[in-house]
Amino acid sequence: MTITSIDRGHKAVYTNNRWIYADNLKPLMEHRPCAKCGKQPTKDGHDSCLGTLPNVINACCGHGKEKPFTMENTDD
């Protein structure tokens, strides 16, 4: 059984106790740009096309592979 995931729109696989990109076998520590817009994440790690969203604790543009989502802070 192979464990797979998607990192910024790029397929990743877990093998030999580490995550690597499926197409070039490089470790996920080498960040790649978004597969859809081609932009690198912001210095804070946000998707460049979304930027910093107020009251949002987690968000993803979907990178052309998945549906976008946001998770808002519900603490008042």
C-alpha positions as CSV (number, residue, x, y, z in Angstrom):
1,M,0.0,0.0,0.0
2,T,1.3,3.5,-0.9
3,I,0.4,6.6,1.0
4,T,-0.1,9.6,-1.2
5,S,-1.0,13.2,-0.7
6,I,-0.9,16.5,-2.6
7,D,1.4,19.4,-1.7
8,R,0.5,22.7,-3.4
9,G,-1.1,20.7,-6.3
10,H,1.9,18.3,-6.7
11,K,1.4,14.6,-6.0
12,A,3.5,13.3,-3.1
13,V,4.3,9.8,-1.8
14,Y,5.5,8.5,1.5
15,T,8.4,6.1,1.1
16,N,11.4,5.1,3.2
17,N,10.0,7.1,6.1
18,R,9.9,10.4,4.3
19,W,7.6,12.4,1.9
20,I,8.8,13.0,-1.6
21,Y,7.4,14.5,-4.8
22,A,6.1,11.7,-7.1
23,D,7.4,13.3,-10.3
24,N,11.0,14.1,-9.3
25,L,11.5,12.1,-6.1
26,K,12.8,15.2,-4.2
27,P,11.9,15.7,-0.6
28,L,8.9,17.9,0.2
29,M,11.2,20.2,2.2
30,E,12.1,21.7,-1.2
31,H,9.0,23.9,-1.6
32,R,7.5,24.1,-5.0
33,P,5.2,26.8,-6.4
34,C,1.4,26.3,-6.8
35,A,0.6,23.9,-9.6
36,K,-2.2,26.2,-10.8
37,C,-0.9,29.8,-10.5
38,G,2.9,29.1,-10.4
39,K,3.4,31.4,-7.4
40,Q,5.5,30.5,-4.4
41,P,3.9,30.7,-0.9
42,T,4.2,34.0,1.0
43,K,7.0,34.4,3.6
44,D,4.4,33.4,6.2
45,G,3.6,30.2,4.2
46,H,0.2,31.3,2.9
47,D,-1.0,30.6,-0.7
48,S,0.0,33.7,-2.6
49,C,-3.3,33.9,-4.5
50,L,-5.1,34.1,-1.1
51,G,-2.7,36.2,0.9
52,T,-3.5,36.8,4.6
53,L,-7.2,36.5,5.3
54,P,-8.7,38.1,8.4
55,N,-10.0,35.8,11.1
56,V,-8.8,32.7,9.1
57,I,-6.6,30.1,10.8
58,N,-6.1,27.8,7.8
59,A,-6.9,28.1,4.1
60,C,-6.0,26.5,0.8
61,C,-6.7,27.7,-2.8
62,G,-6.9,24.0,-3.9
63,H,-4.0,24.4,-6.4
64,G,-6.3,23.3,-9.3
65,K,-6.5,19.8,-7.8
66,E,-8.9,20.1,-4.9
67,K,-11.7,22.4,-3.8
68,P,-10.5,25.6,-2.0
69,F,-11.3,25.9,1.7
70,T,-11.0,28.2,4.7
71,M,-11.1,27.5,8.4
72,E,-12.2,30.5,10.5
73,N,-11.3,31.3,14.1
74,T,-14.6,30.9,15.9
75,D,-13.3,32.1,19.3
76,D,-15.0,35.4,20.3
